[in-house]
Amino acid sequence: MDTVADIALPHWQLDSLYTGVDSPEYRSDAAALDSVLEETERYFDGNDVRGVGQAIAGDQGPVLERALELIERNVMLLTCLRAYVNLRVATDSFDAQAHAEASALKPKDARFQALAARFKSWLGRLDLRAAASSSERVADHLYVLERNRQEADHLLSDEAESLAAALDGSGGSAWAKLYGELISKERVRAAPLPDGEDGDYGVAELRTLQAHPDRTVRRKAYDAELELLARNQLSFTAAMNGVKGQVDTLTSRRGWDSPFDYSLFQHGVSRQAVESMQEACQESFPVVRSYLEAKAGLLGESKLAWYDLFAPVPQAKPLSFSWEEAKSVVLERFGTYS
């Protein structure tokens, strides 16, 4: 029987993006981002792309088409650069070079967010239907542009939105980064495995062990996770309050009734739809409770503990998939609709 070591499994590699932050490709894209940001700012200034003044008469298709091209170029470069450094940090939270590059990208991201807010505000002055009739690119993006124009009704002034974008790097995003770094770097010394020596575990490893067949392992992993999280509970609380505090302030200043209403708009879901889903979930609670009670019985327990929720039941035959089989299943399922 093949062991994991004998099987040629896929491995993590980022060379399809860049071979390093010092690679010619990365440095070229970083320089291109600076250039396109400057070009976008000049173009917006030269074509009165801002959210003030009267509605603009006449065909704005060509102007809007060029603005879209610049926005898309910014997004493409930012997405590739940001994805690369963030994926490096995800696999090695002590990667100082990637962390430094991620920090260097933040002010560029803030510049783009300010431009994006100007762009959305400007859309409120345009006749998008007329622009779409003279530009295929605008027509292809009409749904998204209409959504952006709706959001424009809730934006602050260009200056205020620019300030909000600039402060995000030391506000909500900084708190989120602190939480991510603490979660990824902190480890606890414990012995979740009953027949093994003490080991150093992170949160992700401990949560995986809470699906172990041995209940003793699950319990020890759960206790170790609580111990690990308790170390930074004040920092985690501050991070959560910092992120949510910024969201509360900005959504209120932008005229949304609540952060929930803004979230509904972002996801294109009505309050009624969410309430209907919630009602359907509540109606299914008896079925879920019956399942959990049955699972407890199969595990030989009168009631499930939190660390039993993902435990495999001993009566079930575990399934095994090769990498190729697993890949085939995913591609087949996604292929049914896209």
Salt bridges, closest charged atoms under 4 A:
ASP34 OD1 - LYS108 NZ 3.34
GLU39 OE2 - ARG66 NH2 2.46
GLU41 OE1 - ARG111 NH2 2.91
ASP45 OD1 - ARG50 NH2 3.84
ASP45 OD1 - ARG118 NH2 3.10
ASP48 OD1 - ARG50 NE 3.29
ASP48 OD2 - ARG125 NH2 3.08
GLU69 OE1 - ARG66 NH1 3.10
GLU69 OE2 - ARG137 NE 3.82
GLU72 OE1 - ARG137 NH1 2.55
GLU72 OE2 - HIS141 NE2 2.57
ASP95 OD2 - ARG88 NE 2.91
GLU101 OE1 - ARG27 NH1 3.55
ASP109 OD1 - ARG82 NH1 3.06
GLU146 OE2 - ARG129 NE 3.66
GLU146 OE1 - ARG149 NH2 3.04
GLU151 OE1 - LYS120 NZ 3.23
GLU161 OE1 - ARG254 NH2 2.73
GLU181 OE2 - HIS99 ND1 3.31
GLU186 OE1 - ARG231 NH1 3.29
ASP200 OD1 - ARG189 NH1 3.30
GLU205 OE1 - ARG187 NH2 2.57
ASP223 OD2 - ARG219 NH1 3.73
GLU225 OE2 - ARG207 NE 2.69
ASP261 OD1 - ARG271 NH2 3.01
GLU301 OE2 - ARG215 NE 3.70
ASP308 OD2 - ARG215 NH2 2.71
ASP308 OD1 - ARG218 NH2 2.81
GLU324 OE1 - LYS327 NZ 3.49
GLU332 OE2 - ARG333 NH1 3.36
